[in-house]
């Protein structure tokens, strides 16, 4: 059986790995349009070392991701460590890394702290996420936490994760955040090991994956642009790849739904709704390689509209500096809509604006400590989960028994991270895996929101 996985990001790679482990005579090809695998999980060469292009961590409660790492034989390469979370508000830095620090958070009085804790408790107990997508995240948080608690604590977090687009996002976002991060803090295994990373970063993971896939005779085809997918006259499908037609028995498409709409023949899919209605957040991330540490916090959320970036990620507060050539790595992300003109600003302008903001945040910042500066961009990080997102996203139904769709637009009740992607692949394989091991034929709906 000749199978194509369109897309070599984290989703496509995990999917191809799962398929390669199935019994049967499979010829699997990963078709990736870029020159490097991994998508948002890929790595970057920071002059004297490799590390993640965009920042990633593992939580002790990321069960699906941890199981996948173990499947790759990487469980002994995971390094755990305590991390700190900070908030910059009213021109001051505050740590909010423990329950005690929450309770002592100086910008809030005792009543406001109580409401903050109550909000977290309520969020962690909610199971019906659908009611939350009918209200904005701002409205929901103000209702339970109060205006000042929202402004001083929650708004910086929203800005760090969503940029100014947070105003249009539903309360589902903060619910998933509370569920994942705050429950991880309460987990007994997480009390002394808050976050983790793979030694060598995701380059280690991708190298292991590539070797494992090659050992299973999976073809990895980089710089392979799929411009058309159509039914084959006899059976299976034909795809136009870099201008040439090629036959496959099964095809799984993992790209964005608006790209799917452009490349898939109308006889393959039924799309209910408008593909272009799904908006995506993009990110511009300035990465600094420094001689000395910049921040004690792994994550610093910023409540200052004059700072152009939406957070400070002190990667070297978690990652051993021996992993990064004894240098300190800091990420300064700015999350904005993928269509925002800021996404296309020249690197020099981005650097100038970000360094101005950095000096505002850290007046004593020493430019002599900067070894190198790198500007990384991603135009489609995750769909923007606006009000009633599950009702407006295009419902994609496949009309051909050999064509399947699995992409991030289907993430209606979770944040996008490598654990959630791995979970969705596991769910896909549980439902549809049988179709890659036998000749069962039926029309499949892969756009379920359940």
Secondary structure as the mmCIF struct_conf table of DSSP 4:
data_model
#
loop_
_struct_conf.conf_type_id
_struct_conf.id
_struct_conf.beg_label_comp_id
_struct_conf.beg_label_asym_id
_struct_conf.beg_label_seq_id
_struct_conf.end_label_comp_id
_struct_conf.end_label_asym_id
_struct_conf.end_label_seq_id
STRN STRN1 UNK A 2 UNK A 6
STRN STRN2 UNK A 9 UNK A 9
HELX_RH_AL_P HELX_RH_AL_P1 UNK A 10 UNK A 20
TURN_TY1_P TURN_TY1_P1 UNK A 21 UNK A 21
BEND BEND1 UNK A 22 UNK A 24
STRN STRN3 UNK A 27 UNK A 31
BEND BEND2 UNK A 33 UNK A 37
STRN STRN4 UNK A 38 UNK A 38
HELX_RH_3T_P HELX_RH_3T_P1 UNK A 39 UNK A 41
STRN STRN5 UNK A 43 UNK A 45
BEND BEND3 UNK A 47 UNK A 49
STRN STRN6 UNK A 50 UNK A 52
BEND BEND4 UNK A 53 UNK A 54
STRN STRN7 UNK A 58 UNK A 58
TURN_TY1_P TURN_TY1_P2 UNK A 60 UNK A 61
HELX_RH_AL_P HELX_RH_AL_P2 UNK A 63 UNK A 71
TURN_TY1_P TURN_TY1_P3 UNK A 72 UNK A 73
HELX_RH_3T_P HELX_RH_3T_P2 UNK A 75 UNK A 77
STRN STRN8 UNK A 78 UNK A 81
STRN STRN9 UNK A 85 UNK A 89
TURN_TY1_P TURN_TY1_P4 UNK A 90 UNK A 91
STRN STRN10 UNK A 92 UNK A 95
BEND BEND5 UNK A 98 UNK A 98
HELX_RH_AL_P HELX_RH_AL_P3 UNK A 99 UNK A 104
TURN_TY1_P TURN_TY1_P5 UNK A 106 UNK A 107
BEND BEND6 UNK A 108 UNK A 108
HELX_RH_AL_P HELX_RH_AL_P4 UNK A 110 UNK A 125
HELX_RH_3T_P HELX_RH_3T_P3 UNK A 129 UNK A 134
BEND BEND7 UNK A 135 UNK A 135
STRN STRN11 UNK A 136 UNK A 136
HELX_RH_AL_P HELX_RH_AL_P5 UNK A 137 UNK A 145
HELX_RH_AL_P HELX_RH_AL_P6 UNK A 147 UNK A 149
HELX_RH_PI_P HELX_RH_PI_P1 UNK A 150 UNK A 154
HELX_RH_AL_P HELX_RH_AL_P7 UNK A 155 UNK A 162
HELX_RH_3T_P HELX_RH_3T_P4 UNK A 163 UNK A 168
STRN STRN12 UNK A 169 UNK A 170
TURN_TY1_P TURN_TY1_P6 UNK A 171 UNK A 171
HELX_RH_AL_P HELX_RH_AL_P8 UNK A 172 UNK A 177
HELX_RH_PI_P HELX_RH_PI_P2 UNK A 178 UNK A 182
HELX_RH_AL_P HELX_RH_AL_P9 UNK A 183 UNK A 186
BEND BEND8 UNK A 187 UNK A 187
HELX_RH_3T_P HELX_RH_3T_P5 UNK A 188 UNK A 190
BEND BEND9 UNK A 191 UNK A 192
STRN STRN13 UNK A 195 UNK A 198
TURN_TY1_P TURN_TY1_P7 UNK A 199 UNK A 201
HELX_RH_AL_P HELX_RH_AL_P10 UNK A 202 UNK A 215
TURN_TY1_P TURN_TY1_P8 UNK A 216 UNK A 217
STRN STRN14 UNK A 219 UNK A 221
BEND BEND10 UNK A 223 UNK A 223
STRN STRN15 UNK A 226 UNK A 231
BEND BEND11 UNK A 233 UNK A 236
STRN STRN16 UNK A 237 UNK A 241
TURN_TY1_P TURN_TY1_P9 UNK A 242 UNK A 243
STRN STRN17 UNK A 244 UNK A 248
BEND BEND12 UNK A 249 UNK A 249
STRN STRN18 UNK A 250 UNK A 253
BEND BEND13 UNK A 255 UNK A 255
HELX_RH_AL_P HELX_RH_AL_P11 UNK A 257 UNK A 263
STRN STRN19 UNK A 264 UNK A 264
TURN_TY1_P TURN_TY1_P10 UNK A 266 UNK A 268
STRN STRN20 UNK A 269 UNK A 272
BEND BEND14 UNK A 273 UNK A 273
HELX_RH_3T_P HELX_RH_3T_P6 UNK A 275 UNK A 277
STRN STRN21 UNK A 280 UNK A 290
BEND BEND15 UNK A 291 UNK A 292
BEND BEND16 UNK A 296 UNK A 296
BEND BEND17 UNK A 298 UNK A 298
STRN STRN22 UNK A 299 UNK A 303
TURN_TY1_P TURN_TY1_P11 UNK A 305 UNK A 306
BEND BEND18 UNK A 307 UNK A 310
STRN STRN23 UNK A 311 UNK A 314
HELX_RH_3T_P HELX_RH_3T_P7 UNK A 315 UNK A 317
TURN_TY1_P TURN_TY1_P12 UNK A 318 UNK A 318
BEND BEND19 UNK A 319 UNK A 319
HELX_RH_3T_P HELX_RH_3T_P8 UNK A 321 UNK A 324
TURN_TY1_P TURN_TY1_P13 UNK A 325 UNK A 326
STRN STRN24 UNK A 328 UNK A 337
TURN_TY1_P TURN_TY1_P14 UNK A 338 UNK A 339
HELX_RH_3T_P HELX_RH_3T_P9 UNK A 341 UNK A 344
BEND BEND20 UNK A 345 UNK A 345
HELX_RH_AL_P HELX_RH_AL_P12 UNK A 347 UNK A 361
TURN_TY1_P TURN_TY1_P15 UNK A 363 UNK A 364
HELX_RH_3T_P HELX_RH_3T_P10 UNK A 367 UNK A 369
STRN STRN25 UNK A 370 UNK A 383
STRN STRN26 UNK A 386 UNK A 386
TURN_TY1_P TURN_TY1_P16 UNK A 387 UNK A 388
HELX_RH_AL_P HELX_RH_AL_P13 UNK A 389 UNK A 392
BEND BEND21 UNK A 393 UNK A 393
HELX_LH_PP_P HELX_LH_PP_P1 UNK A 394 UNK A 394
STRN STRN27 UNK A 395 UNK A 398
BEND BEND22 UNK A 400 UNK A 400
TURN_TY1_P TURN_TY1_P17 UNK A 401 UNK A 402
STRN STRN28 UNK A 403 UNK A 405
HELX_RH_3T_P HELX_RH_3T_P11 UNK A 408 UNK A 410
BEND BEND23 UNK A 412 UNK A 414
BEND BEND24 UNK A 417 UNK A 417
HELX_RH_AL_P HELX_RH_AL_P14 UNK A 418 UNK A 432
HELX_RH_3T_P HELX_RH_3T_P12 UNK A 433 UNK A 436
TURN_TY1_P TURN_TY1_P18 UNK A 437 UNK A 437
BEND BEND25 UNK A 438 UNK A 438
#
